[in-house]
Amino acid sequence: MKNTRLAQTFAFALLLALAPAAVAQDNTSTQTATTSVASGQKLKLKGVVTRRDADTFTVQADGGGLTTVRLTDTTSVKTKGGFFGGGTNYATTNLLRGLRVEVEGRGDSSGQLVAEKVRFGDKDLRVAQSIEARVDPVENRVGTAENRIGTVEQNAQRMSGQLDELAAVSNAARGGAVAAMETAESAITGVNVTNERISALDDFTAQQSLNVSFKHRSAALTPDAKLQLDELVKQTTNAKGYMLEVAGYAYDFRAKESNRRLSQQRADAVVRYLAENHRIPLRRIITPFGYGNTVEPIADNTTREGRAENRRAEVRLLVNKGLSQPAPNMNDGKVSSATP
């Protein structure tokens, strides 16, 4: 009876450990293949951005196919229309999932479309920004999560190979049976801890936050602001699974659209400094957003000091809870001590 309970306990632990990996494999098998573009072929397509990476994004064309688009330093990213049809220039970080775009370019040797022009509407951008604000940033950490799941699976396989040895020890002596049961309970605890860590992969906590101030009607970083950002970057040296959230603001001094545009420029200035001077990967920066004066100010706009505080960009260092927790030790000393 004791041997049967021991086997059941280990089988339950193995099922808990292997379940997340099986789900991940099923999701991978259902991905749609992308359409290849012939090298040198000129192509213009319209569709919706379904995936965003550091240097590429995927567009689902109106015809239903998926095309991988590569960005370069010469890619022109602008809104459609505007004064004399010029439109507004935007950083590539504004190419968000859910954004409807028009892309012109040529195919390269890898079958991707190298973008020369990317155009979209102002309303489409606002809709995509609203969607992105609600998308869980942990999706960019899926690769790390799969590595963690793989580690759990390997530990579970090692435990499976020890079942026969533990059963022999429990039959040989009462003390061996007790030790094996304790090992099984420890394994279940380790699996539960691992599942909790996986569940926490979509949970971020703010480790540090700072306000970068700007001069009146300016989006240029001051020397003091750059020093603040330099100090913040030092905190990311040993951080695991971190993200940087950047938001721009302006106090209520002119039209709403002017405030929004100025606040967006301030957020972009922070992102540009982090990327160019500290080589922070864009995948670690949540899409910057300018709130204008639509959010409650942090100080009184009727005073000079209050207005100075409201001319700002907020930068928050977010750390992933799941990746920052220590990994459970599922192969403890009790197993080895019970081996003859």
Secondary structure, DSSP 8 states (H G I E B T S, - for coil): -HHHHHHHHHHHHHHHHHHHHHHHHHHHHT----B---BT-EEEEEEEEEEE-SSEEEEEETTS-EEEEE--TT-EEEES--GGG---B--GGG--TT-EEEEEEEE-TTS-EEEEEEEE-HHHHHHHHHHHTTS-GGGGGHHHHHHHHHHHHHHHHHHHHTHHHHHHHHHH-HHHHHHHHHHHHHHHHHHHHHHHHHHGGG-EEEEEEEEEE--TT-----HHHHHHHHHHHHTTTT-SSEEEEEEE---SSS-HHHHHHHHHHHHHHHHHHHHHHH---GGGEEEEEE-TT-S--SS-TTSHHHHHHHSEEEEEEEEEHHHHS-----S-HHHHHH--
